[in-house]
Amino acid sequence: MAGLLAAGTSLAQGPGPFVNDPEAPVPSSVKDPEPWQEEDVQLPAWPRDADLVELKLDAPDDRFRHYIDLRSLSTGRDGVVRYTLVTESDSGARNINFEGLRCTPKGRYKVYAYGANQQFMPTTVGEDWQLIDERATDTSRYELWRHYLCVPRLFKPRDRKQQVRLLRNGRVPQVENTGFLTN
């Protein structure tokens, strides 16, 4: 036993085959040239019913209907997909949010403004990006992230033409979700 301890001690003190770098080497092609920064956001025009497209969700017992305003749907240079989300109850009451969604591995969202009296009111409550929770009671953001706005497994926004096509026609789950997904 003393021999093992001495051998272990001498290996730890002398130079060995391994170099203990504080950071693993990363190829320059993988490193980000500069940290991500969100661009300035302009609030959109108030949504018109003619521009709303219903979001088809995998929640048949959902008491709400969700719509995306196609006029407000855009992807910024910062990679954030921004849109107006209209949520309508069975009684016709509406909640209107202007939001942003990032196509990160777990998805993140941010509420920029709430709608009231035919205008948007900027919020300071949702200043931080929130993780999208797939187990939340409202699955609209998760569905937007996973099936409509982002490319599966590539974690980047779809081009606007594809986003609009999927929102208008619904997604094709057997094609979109083939292969392994990261958790």
N, C-alpha and C positions, 0 to 999 in steps of 0.2 A: 504494500500500500504506500509506503514511503517512496518507493521507486516511481509509482504513478504520479504522486504529487510533485516530485522533483522533476519528472519529465514534463508535466503540464506547466510547471512554473518556468522551466527553461524555454519552452516553446513560446510562452506568452511574452517573455522578456526579449528574446532574440528575433531577428528578422525572419519572417516566414514567407510562404508562397502567396499569402493573401494580403492585400493592402486595404486597410479600413478607411475608405473614403467617406466623408460626411454625406456625399450625394452620389447616387449612381450615375454613371455617364449616360447622357442622352444624345442621340444624334441631332445635329442642328436642324434637320428637316422636321423633327418632332416638336421642337421648342417653339413656343409662341413668340413672335417677334416683339409684341407689346401686349400688355394686359387688356382684357376686354373692357370696353367702356360703352355705356349706353348713350345713344344720341338723344338730342332734345326731342321732345314729343309735342306735336300740335294736336289739339282736340279736334275730332271730326265734326262734320255737320250732323244735325239731329237725324236719326234714321227715319226713312219713309217706309211704309208698309210694302210698297212695290219692290223695294230692294232687299227685303228680308227673305232668307232661305232657311227653312226648318232644318235643324240639326237632328239627324236620325240617330237615336241612342240605343244602346243594348239594354235598356231598362224599361221593359214593357209596363211596369206598374208605376212609372214616374207620373206624379200628379201635375207636373209642369211641362210646358212645351218650350223649347229653346230655339232661338233664331239667331243667325249671323247676318249683319248688315253688310252686303257685298261692297257697297261704296266705301266702307271704312276699312275693308280687309287689305292689308299691305304688309310687306316685309321690309324693314329698314336695313340700312347698310350695316347696322350692328347685329343683324341676324334675328331680331325680335319680330315676331308676327303680331301685328296689332289689329284689333277688330272690335266692333261693338257687339255685345252679347245682349239679346233681349230675352228675358225669361218671363213667360206668361202662365198664370194660374188658370184653373178651370173656370174661375169666375170672371176672367178677363183682366185682372190686375197685372201690371207689368213692372218688372225691375229692369233697368237699363244700365249697363256698365260698359265703359271703354277700358279694354284690358290689353295686356301684352303677354305673349307666351314665348318661352325660350325652348328650343329643341335640344335640351341637354339630356343626358342618359336617363334621368328620372323625371325630367320636365319641371319647369318653374313658371309661375305666372305672377302677374302684378296687376292690380286694379289702379288705373290712372284717374278715373273720374266716374261718378255716379250721375245718372240722369234724373232730372226732376223739372217739371214745368217747362218742357220743351227746350231744355238746355243742360249742358254738362257742368257739373260742379267738381273741380279737382279735389282729390282727397290727399290727405297726408297720412292717413291711417295705414295704407298699404304701400309705404315707401320701399319696403324690402321685398325682394323676390321670395315667393312662398313655394315650397315643394308641393307638387301636385300629388294628392292622395287618391290612389285608385279605389280605396275603400270608403271614401266620403259619400255622404248621402246624395250629393249633387255630383254626378259623374261627367258633366258636360266638359269641363276642362281636360279631364283625363282622356275622354274620347277625342276631343280636338287634337290633343298632343299625339295620341297613339295612332289615330286612323285618318285624320283629315289634313292637318297642317304640316306635319313633320314626316320626313322620310324614315321609315322603320330601320333601325339598327345603324343608320348613318348619322343620326342626331343633327340634321340640318333641315331647314325649311324646304318644303316643296315649292316649286315655282307657282306663281299665282294662278296660272291656267289650270294646273292640276288641282289646286285647292278648291277652286270654284267648281270644277267638274265633279269632284268627290262630294262637295257640299250639296250640289244640285241633284246628283244621281244616287247618292249613297255609296258607301264603301263596299268593297268586295273582300270579305274576311278570309276566304280560302286562298286568295292570292296575296293579300297584304301580310298575313301572319305566318308565312311558311318559314321554317328554320328556327333557330334558337334566338331568343331575345335575352338581353341582359336584364338583370334585376336591379 
